[in-house]
Amino acid sequence: MAQASRLVSLCMIVKDEEEQLPRCLASARNIADEIIVVDTGSSDRTAAIARQFGANVIHADWEGDFAKARNIGVEQAVGDWILFLDADEELDSSACAGLRQTLRGTDAQGLFLQIWNVLGDDMRGGTVHPVLRLFRRDPDIRFEGKIHEQIAASVLRKWPHAIFRLTEAKIIHYGYKPDQVASKNKLERNMKLLEQAIREEPEVTFHHYNIGVEHLRVGNARQALGAFRTARRQADFAELSYAHLIVKYEVRCLLVLGLAAEAVQAAAEGAAAYPDYSDMCHYEAVALAEAGRLHAAAKRAERTLELGAAPPQYHTEDGIGTYRTAYLLGRIKEALLDGQGVADAYVLALHHYSGFNPPLYRLCHYMRKTGQQAELAQLLTTRLTCPAVEAVEKVAVILLATECEDAALQWLRQHKRLGGEFAALVGRFERQGAQTTRTTDRKERAAEWEGEPAGNGNGATGQIERDAGMAGGSAGAKGLLSEMCERADLHLERLQSMLGKSRRVGNGVSTAALAALRLAMPCKEGWDVPQ
């Protein structure tokens, strides 16, 4: 291709990326007219793979400076625009054609793309924020910063009135998945480079922000809080494009540290400063709930749902303003024993994201532990749409997992009328006996526990010894806690049953209080179950 026709130069720096590089380069092949890869010392097939995609591979020593490494590639580029990606990223292929068209006609000097930081096995549950990844090539435009290198400052020095446009094109980033972070030892590397950067440039707000993020990522909430507060004290804080994120992370640190009252105040100030930022409103609801102000927390969660997902200029977390906030509202409504609110919130969460298991688990637990299991199947039939047999079966499995066996059979029989696969599914469950042994086992264990004297080797002391002998101390403690919670729940369940239609028993103990105690106990929520 003639040099004059080169619109986009893809510039990358890599090291030992043979597993991820093919995915990245394949995703960009329809937008990049040339590919320049700076290899900083790979010992695997990275360079060979890059050449297979037609890349110009430049070998360079790693000097602990990301900007310097990036600029080596930029200096060799001939395209009108520079696109930069990392090997653990993937450009959404559907965006390539639209991006090329945008680049040919835009008046901008830089374009922002939306980066999706994937944390699990799918796109849900990560973070989303705009990143400047395309800029016009110019000999005066170069990256700056040894770590978390930036290009915007250089662009603005060249063109003080530069125009930046926000696009809907997506970059999928896999580098924050736990296995990737561990395999690359990124946290230790980043921390060393940031500490050095702060020593050399203590006045740079971006360094304090980034080291705060690293501390928060590894659970050092107090150090993270100090870094974020240092960033907030800088003179340029109000002008920062990521100021909203610093405030949110400050709130998250306070919550981790158990400083609920301070978190409420910080979140309220943040929500006032950024009234359209759903994340801030969501975390204000979290802080209020942690502070015990449940009615106020519910109102802020409801406001977050009204706002919906955050506008594209903000750094946001997937599900805030939609399914995650609805789930939060459901948990708050549980604490308030607002049955209608619980059902509405959890069903809304499922409508936003039908593969999200915890709302359905929690709804089933709530209905069972508040004595409403008889109405559960009808509620689900009325509020959920399950057009496929797999969806019907999944709901039935969750009903069984939450010990709502009667509701599971009723749910299946209500779909039997649809015929075909649905009828076959109901028949299979009935033949296998949907009335599992779980309820019987629980009753038998309850009867057995009733007759156990403490410390005879068969009760709690014996359980500690058995667990410790089989799986070690920590596993034993976990097993004992699980058994203790189950025993307590069975006793409370029996007491609820004894009450019958009576509203109160004994020394002013209400059925609502018993339900609240049972709901406060740990239970399976389906976080580890495939969506």
Order of alpha helices (4+ residues) and beta strands (2+ residues): beta-alpha-beta-alpha-beta-alpha-beta-beta-alpha-beta-beta-alpha-beta-alpha-alpha-alpha-alpha-alpha-alpha-alpha-alpha-beta-alpha-alpha-alpha-alpha-alpha-alpha-alpha-alpha-alpha-alpha-beta-beta-alpha
